[in-house]
């Protein structure tokens, strides 16, 4: 989380050791002396287990808007800030594009936008330019890394072992008219609608993120031996919340829906389709994230 400092934004965090029942006081994790971190790009957090986390944010150092990561342990900073990638983005503004972060085999992997392009970086490997785009999301399972981003043509994805990006969804066809000088006109069927383009591309991106997280959750369930035993510990039925799907109740291919430990993070993007004002959305969490 971010909060205003005397001269700009700083990076803050709060920690829980009892599955969210209680929280620590806010702890300042990072600040730029006499400056600010990027004002609008969201931070990302990945859990390593046993009280360890990695946080990523977009910095603002001497006009450069680059991504940085830092390891945390037991509510404290455990490493220095480390820049992601080798290039830099000189920009006197916030791009509002926070990227994505995962831990795979305890190694940091991050995906983010620099200028007009999307990059993937992994610990000990050179950065990879994936293509042109924005609104980057990152997921992982036992097959590898999945990067999803939006472009002018639709939603693109970089899949494990692929040499070229794949198109997941095409963007709606647009036409301009004299009545739509300040907005883009989108044709759906026989009816023309006026809207900001993000209204259409964000739900597709949310859907793609939901699918990535679901794939990851299924992979976890199929390979329990590699992950902490407390993730799968049975929970008494009389302690169950009305909305929970407990570890012992989830069948093969289903997502454990709970907030009791780190595994609950994956349930945020589980497929929970619904219709709102005539539009179909892939998940409740994806719908909420779309509005940020």
Secondary structure as UniProt FT lines:
FT   STRAND          2..4
FT   STRAND          9..13
FT   TURN            19..20
FT   STRAND          27..30
FT   TURN            33..34
FT   STRAND          44..49
FT   TURN            50..51
FT   STRAND          52..58
FT   TURN            62..63
FT   STRAND          67..73
FT   TURN            74..75
FT   STRAND          76..77
FT   STRAND          82..83
FT   STRAND          100..104
FT   TURN            105..106
FT   STRAND          107..114
FT   TURN            115..116
FT   STRAND          117..122
FT   TURN            123..124
FT   STRAND          128..132
FT   STRAND          134..141
FT   TURN            142..143
FT   STRAND          144..150
FT   STRAND          154..158
FT   TURN            160..161
FT   STRAND          166..170
FT   STRAND          174..175
FT   TURN            178..179
FT   STRAND          184..188
FT   TURN            189..190
FT   STRAND          191..195
FT   HELIX           198..222
FT   HELIX           224..226
FT   HELIX           229..231
FT   HELIX           237..239
FT   TURN            242..243
FT   TURN            247..249
FT   TURN            252..253
FT   TURN            262..263
FT   HELIX           264..267
FT   TURN            268..269
FT   STRAND          274..276
FT   TURN            277..278
FT   STRAND          279..281
FT   HELIX           284..290
//
